[in-house]
Amino acid sequence: MKKAIVDYHQDEENHWVARLACGHFQHVRHQPPFINRPWVLTPATRAANLGQKLNCIKCDEGAENDFEPI
């Protein structure tokens, strides 16, 4: 299920995590060649990707929210 990115934070290992509109968190790592998300590397490109929709597997599985949805 596609859900929009509403914000970001870093986890305890300093990896970027997207906060999705549905109330779930999803890591958005840039780890080439497996995961190619260079837009997570700067504040400007992260901000430019607010609203981008990611596939939320937690929604598909009916998981509890990670935070109160917006």
N, C-alpha and C positions, 0 to 999 in steps of 0.2 A: 504494500500500500504506500503510495507516494505522499510524503508530508514535507512541508516547508521548513527550512532552517530559520529560526527566530533569534538565535544568539549562539555564542560559543563560550567555552571555558577550557582550561587545561586540567588534565588529570594529574595524579601524583607523580607520573613519569614525564610530565610536560608534553604529552600528546594532546592534540586539539580534539575536542569533543563538541559536536553540534547539538544544540538544544532544538528539538523539533516541535512544531506547533501542537502535535498530539500529546506531548508530555513525556516523550522518551528522549534519551541521550543516544548519540551514535558517534563513534570515533570517525574522524575524517583525516586519516594519516596520509602523508605523502611518502611512500616507500617504493620508489622505482626499483625494478621494472614491474613489480607486482601491483602496486597501487599508484596511479599517477594523478595526484591532486596538488599540483604546485601552487594553486590558489590559496592553500592554507598557510603559506609561509609568511605572508605580510598582512598587517592590519587592513590595508586598503583593499587587497584582493579578497580577504575574508568578508569584509563589509559589502563588497560588490556582489558576493554570492548569498547574502541574506535573501531569503525568499526562494532560493533554489530548492527544488524538491528532491528528496532522497527516498529510496525504498526503505520503509521502516518494517523490518522483520518482526520487531516486538509487537507492532500492531497486528501483523498477520497472525501472530501466535496468541494474541489476546493478553499480553503481559500487562502487569500493573504499571502505572506511570512512574517515571523516575522523578518528576517534579510536577507541580500544579500547572496544567496546560494554560496557554495564553488564549 
